[in-house]
Amino acid sequence: MSGLKLNKADRDSSIWQHIKIHYEKRLNTLRAKNDNDMTEIETAHLRGRIAEIKALLGEDKEPIQFENQDPSMTREQAESR
């Protein structure tokens, strides 16, 4: 999710912890539902919802600094090297 950047205080806040717990539970529910028989369109829709939740939950991760990484690189650019 571009645009949403959480600092340490944000990640440690009680509201973020409540949001995170809620969406982790929701993610588990959607993943379990993904194991059921669905049409291709239903599966794609569900996977999109899962991807959005994973992106939101990933925003609270500390940035990874790779060895010899140009600070202006995005995480994806650094990981693809």
Summary of the structure (lengths in Angstrom):
residues: 81
radius of gyration: 15.9
end to end distance: 21.4
largest distance: 46.1
contacts: 153
relative contact order: 0.13
helix: 62%
strand: 0%
